């Protein structure tokens, strides 16, 4: 049986406290087969990935889930006036989670499994050279004109009306009350909006330094994307992974019927019903 998950407060390099949960590998394994950093999507709390982390632990892998600053259990009070952007999440929060994981489980391969935004920000993780492999799940560019057609009217309204009105009014993005994405720090939402309005996403907005950061990643990357993803089109997926010009990239696009399902979508991969199909058949072979 797997050991119990271990909630813990970890600290980023700037002292910010973050909520994390460590999943030690199954006691049947004399040593971990590897350590897995589970990097969340925008607006998604770490609890969403708990079943997946337990499954990894049952298969001999140590894993950690965590909440970015201002999100989930890492949130401390009101987000009004709370200063954070996506770079903070990648450079500080992901680094803190990775450091805490490797301190607990040293001398084993470190894997990055990034869901949506979690695959986009790999380039900004300052220690990507430590990774044995990165696996992106439902990751692509957020450029709105390349979104699936059913989403375009929604994101146009979000980026051109809702966000410009709510950020100055509330001092953060009140996604929970709007039933859109979830509550987000102002800096995060403003930056994400800028990216989504640019054809080259983060690279187009942030310029040559960010282009070089993507090009600097040499970690092998496996992309798992889904034909019925309501947020990421095939073009979004190819566009984002195209920025990782010096990484060996393996692109796998999966239809629900390939795994005997009616639907996977943007969030389905991490549902436990896919343990014997998507997890065991498509993900586990990618881990050493």
C-alpha positions in Angstrom: 0.0 0.0 0.0 1.1 3.6 -0.7 2.2 5.7 2.3 0.0 8.5 3.3 0.4 11.9 1.5 2.3 14.4 3.6 1.0 18.0 3.5 3.8 20.5 4.1 4.5 24.3 3.9 7.5 25.0 1.7 9.2 28.4 1.1 10.2 30.0 -2.1 13.6 31.8 -2.4 11.8 35.1 -1.6 10.4 33.6 1.6 6.8 33.2 0.3 5.0 30.3 1.9 3.5 27.7 -0.4 1.2 24.7 0.3 2.5 21.4 -1.0 1.8 17.7 -0.6 4.3 14.9 -0.9 3.4 11.4 -2.0 6.1 8.9 -1.0 6.4 5.9 -3.2 4.8 2.6 -2.4 6.5 0.7 0.5 6.9 -2.3 -1.8 9.7 -0.4 -3.7 13.1 -0.4 -2.0 13.9 3.0 -3.6 11.9 5.5 -5.7 11.9 4.9 -9.4 11.9 8.7 -9.9 10.5 11.9 -8.5 7.7 13.7 -10.3 6.9 17.4 -10.1 3.2 17.9 -11.0 2.8 21.5 -12.3 -0.8 22.8 -12.3 -2.9 24.4 -15.0 -4.1 28.0 -14.6 -6.6 28.3 -11.8 -6.5 24.6 -10.8 -5.8 23.6 -7.2 -3.5 20.8 -6.3 -6.3 18.6 -5.0 -7.3 18.0 -8.6 -4.0 16.1 -9.1 -4.1 14.0 -5.9 -5.5 10.8 -7.4 -2.9 10.9 -10.1 -0.1 11.5 -7.5 -1.3 8.6 -5.5 -1.3 6.4 -8.6 2.3 7.4 -9.3 3.2 6.6 -5.7 1.6 3.2 -6.1 3.9 2.6 -9.1 7.0 3.5 -7.2 7.4 7.2 -8.0 7.6 10.0 -5.4 5.4 12.9 -6.4 4.6 16.4 -5.2 1.6 18.6 -5.8 1.5 22.3 -4.9 -0.4 25.5 -5.3 1.1 28.6 -6.8 1.2 31.7 -4.7 -2.2 33.3 -4.5 -3.9 30.0 -5.5 -5.6 27.3 -3.5 -4.1 26.6 -0.1 -1.2 28.9 -0.9 -3.6 31.9 -0.9 -3.5 34.1 2.2 -6.5 36.3 2.4 -7.6 38.8 -0.2 -5.9 39.0 -3.6 -6.5 42.7 -3.8 -3.1 44.3 -4.1 -1.4 40.9 -4.1 1.7 41.1 -6.4 2.5 38.0 -8.5 2.9 37.1 -12.1 3.4 33.9 -14.1 7.2 34.3 -14.0 7.0 34.2 -10.2 5.1 31.0 -10.4 7.7 29.4 -12.6 10.9 30.8 -11.3 10.1 30.8 -7.6 7.2 28.5 -6.9 8.1 25.6 -9.2 11.7 25.9 -8.1 10.7 25.7 -4.5 8.6 22.6 -5.1 11.4 20.9 -7.1 14.0 21.7 -4.5 11.8 20.3 -1.7 11.1 17.1 -3.7 14.7 16.4 -4.5 15.8 17.1 -0.9 13.4 14.3 0.2 14.2 12.0 -2.7 17.7 12.7 -3.9 19.7 10.8 -6.5 16.7 9.7 -8.6 15.5 11.1 -12.0 13.4 14.2 -11.8 10.4 14.5 -14.1 8.2 17.4 -14.9 4.5 16.7 -15.7 2.9 20.0 -16.6 -0.8 20.4 -17.2 -1.7 23.2 -19.7 0.1 26.3 -18.2 2.3 23.8 -16.5 3.8 22.9 -19.8 4.0 26.5 -21.1 6.2 27.6 -18.2 8.8 24.9 -18.4 11.1 27.4 -20.2 11.0 29.8 -17.2 11.9 27.1 -14.6 15.5 28.0 -13.8 16.7 24.5 -13.3 15.2 22.7 -16.3 18.6 21.1 -17.0 18.0 19.0 -13.9 15.0 17.3 -15.5 15.3 13.8 -17.0 12.1 14.5 -19.1 9.2 16.8 -19.3 5.7 15.5 -20.2 3.1 18.1 -21.1 -0.6 17.4 -20.8 -3.1 19.4 -22.8 -0.5 22.1 -23.3 -0.5 24.7 -26.1 -0.4 28.4 -26.9 -3.3 30.4 -25.6 -3.4 32.6 -28.6 -7.1 33.2 -29.0 -7.4 33.2 -32.8 -6.0 29.6 -32.8 -8.4 28.4 -30.1 -11.0 25.9 -31.1 -13.9 27.7 -32.9 -16.4 27.0 -30.1 -14.2 29.0 -27.7 -13.5 32.1 -29.7 -16.5 34.1 -28.8 -16.0 33.3 -25.1 -12.4 34.3 -25.1 -13.0 37.5 -27.1 -15.5 38.5 -24.5 -13.1 37.5 -21.7 -10.1 39.3 -23.0 -11.7 42.5 -24.5 -14.5 43.1 -22.0 -14.4 41.1 -18.8 -10.8 41.3 -17.8 -10.2 45.0 -18.7 -13.3 45.9 -16.6 -12.7 43.7 -13.5 -9.0 44.1 -12.9 -9.1 47.8 -12.1 -12.4 47.4 -10.3 -11.5 44.5 -8.0 -7.7 44.7 -7.9 -7.5 41.0 -9.0 -9.5 38.7 -11.2 -12.7 37.5 -9.4 -13.1 34.4 -11.5 -14.8 32.4 -8.7 -17.8 34.7 -8.6 -17.8 35.0 -12.4 -17.4 31.3 -12.8 -14.5 31.8 -15.1 -11.1 30.2 -14.4 -11.0 31.0 -10.7 -9.6 33.9 -8.6 -6.3 35.0 -9.9 -3.8 37.7 -8.9 -4.0 40.8 -11.0 -0.5 40.5 -12.4 -1.1 36.9 -13.4 -4.3 37.7 -15.3 -3.0 40.8 -16.9 0.1 39.0 -18.2 -1.9 36.0 -19.4 -4.3 38.3 -21.3 -1.3 39.9 -23.1 0.1 36.6 -24.0 -3.3 35.3 -25.3 -3.7 38.3 -27.6 -0.4 37.8 -29.3 0.2 35.3 -32.2 3.5 34.2 -30.6 2.0 34.1 -27.1 4.6 34.7 -24.4 7.4 34.9 -26.9 5.7 37.7 -28.8 4.9 39.7 -25.7 8.1 39.3 -23.7 10.5 39.4 -26.6 13.8 37.9 -27.4 14.9 37.0 -23.8 11.9 34.7 -23.6 12.5 33.2 -27.0 16.0 32.4 -25.9 14.7 30.8 -22.7 12.5 28.4 -24.7 15.4 27.7 -27.0 17.7 26.9 -24.0 15.6 23.9 -23.0 17.2 20.7 -24.1 15.2 18.4 -21.9 13.3 15.7 -23.9 9.6 16.7 -24.1 6.7 14.4 -24.7 3.4 16.2 -25.5 0.1 14.4 -24.8 -2.8 16.3 -26.4 -6.4 15.3 -27.2 -8.5 15.7 -30.2 -11.6 16.8 -28.2 -9.7 19.4 -26.0 -12.1 22.3 -25.8 -9.3 24.8 -25.0 -6.3 23.6 -27.1 -6.5 23.1 -30.8 -3.9 21.1 -32.7 -2.5 24.5 -33.9 -2.2 25.8 -30.4 -0.4 22.7 -29.4 2.1 22.7 -32.3 2.7 26.4 -31.9 3.7 26.3 -28.3 5.9 23.3 -28.6 7.6 24.9 -31.6 9.2 27.4 -29.3 11.2 24.5 -27.7 13.5 24.5 -30.7 16.4 22.6 -29.1 14.5 20.0 -27.2 13.7 16.5 -28.6 9.9 16.6 -28.9 7.6 13.7 -29.2 4.0 14.8 -30.1 1.2 12.3 -29.3 -2.4 13.3 -30.2 -5.0 11.0 -28.7 -8.6 10.6 -29.6 -11.1 9.5 -26.9 -11.9 6.4 -29.0 -8.3 5.4 -28.9 -8.8 4.6 -25.2 -12.4 3.5 -25.3 -13.8 6.8 -24.0 -16.5 9.1 -25.2 -14.6 12.2 -23.9 -11.2 13.3 -22.5 -11.2 17.1 -23.0 -8.9 19.6 -21.4 -9.3 18.3 -17.9 -10.1 14.6 -18.3 -6.6 13.1 -18.3 -6.2 13.5 -14.5 -9.5 11.6 -13.8 -8.9 8.3 -12.1 -11.1 6.5 -14.7 -8.1 6.8 -17.1 -5.7 5.1 -14.8 -5.6 1.9 -16.9 -5.6 3.6 -20.2 -4.1 7.1 -20.5 -1.9 6.8 -17.3 -0.7 3.2 -17.7 -0.5 3.0 -21.5 0.5 6.5 -22.5 2.3 8.1 -19.5 4.0 5.3 -17.6 6.2 4.2 -20.5 7.6 7.7 -20.7 8.9 7.5 -17.1 12.2 5.7 -16.6 
